Amino acid sequence: MTRHITITPAGGTWVLRAGGAVLGESQNALELVEGDLSPVIYFPREDLGMAFFDRTDHSTHCPHKGDASYFSIMSKSKTYENAVWSYENPIEAVAQIKGYLAFAVQDGVAVEQV
């Protein structure tokens, strides 16, 4: 793992909400802390309603994690563009996040511990 990134199990149960609906719940989430940034909760794909996510062409590169792919969240009332990212082939140092998705918390999208 890179020196300034830590990945640990996120204790308890975590819920993803978008547009007021629960799109996922997990007791197997991971917490990634990178330097001084706020912790990010990563959900395993199998704990999410993947039918609500639409892959986009957007991508970014992080020198510490690799290339990120993005998805938009399709809710009844709104589309949250590029609100989901996934490192589908992360660099070896953060291989634990492969198969996990993270979410840009914004108005209408919430990641909560319950």
N, C-alpha and C positions, 0 to 999 in steps of 0.2 A: 504494500500500500504506500502511496506517496506520503511524504512526511506530514503534510498539512491536511490530509483527508483521513477521517476516521469513519468507519461503518460499523454500526452496532445494531442488534435487534431493538426495535422500537417497542418498548414494553406496553402491554395492554392491548386494547382493541382500537383500531383506527377506522374512520369512516370518511369516504369521499362523497360530497354532495355537490350537485350542479343543478342550477335552476330549481332548487328546492327538493329535488329527488335524490335518493341514495343510489349511487352508481357502483358502490363497492364497500366492502367491510373486510378487515383483515386483522388477524392476530399474529401474522407473520411478516409485518412490515419491517423495513429497515430504516434507520436514521443515519443520514450522511451529513457529516459536519466538515466543511471545507474552510479552513482558515478562520477568519472573523465573520464569515457569512452566517446567516440564520440557518439552523438545521433544516434539512429537506427530508420529508418522509417519502420513501419509495414503496409502492404496493406491488406484490406479485401479480402478474397478469391473471392468474387463475382465480383471484379474488375480486376481479373487476368485471363489470358488464361491458365487455369489449365492443358489443354492438353499438354502443353510444359514441364510440371514437372513430373518427374518419382520418386516415393517414393523409398527411399533406406533403408537399414537395419541399417544405422548409427543413433546413438542417443547420447545425452549428458544430463547431469543433472546440473542444476543451483540451489543452495539452496534458491535463492530468487525468481525464476520463475517456477521451476519444471523441468519436463522431456521434452526435445525438440526432435521432429521428423524431419528428413531431406529429402529433395528432390534434385535431380539433374535437371538442366535445359538442355533440348534437343533443340539445335538450328540447323539450316541447316549445319553449318560448324564445330560445336564443341559441346561436352557435358561438361557442367560445373558441376563437381562432388560435391555433398553435398553443393551446393551454396545457398540453401533455407532452412530455418528452421521455425518451427511452434511449439508453445506450445499449444497442442490440449486440454490439461487439466491442465492449469496453476494453481498455487496456488492461493488461494482466493484473496490475496493482489494485484495481477496483472491480475485479471479475465478479464479486458478490452481487453487483447490481444488474447483471445480465438477466433478462426476463422480468425486470421490474419497471414500473412507470412512476414518474413524479409529475406534480401538478403545479401550475402557476396559480397560486391563490390570488383571487381577484373578486370583485363584486359579483356574486352569484356562484363562485366556486370556492369550496371550503374543504380543508382537510382537518379533521377533528379527532381528538382522543376521547373515547366515551367510556 
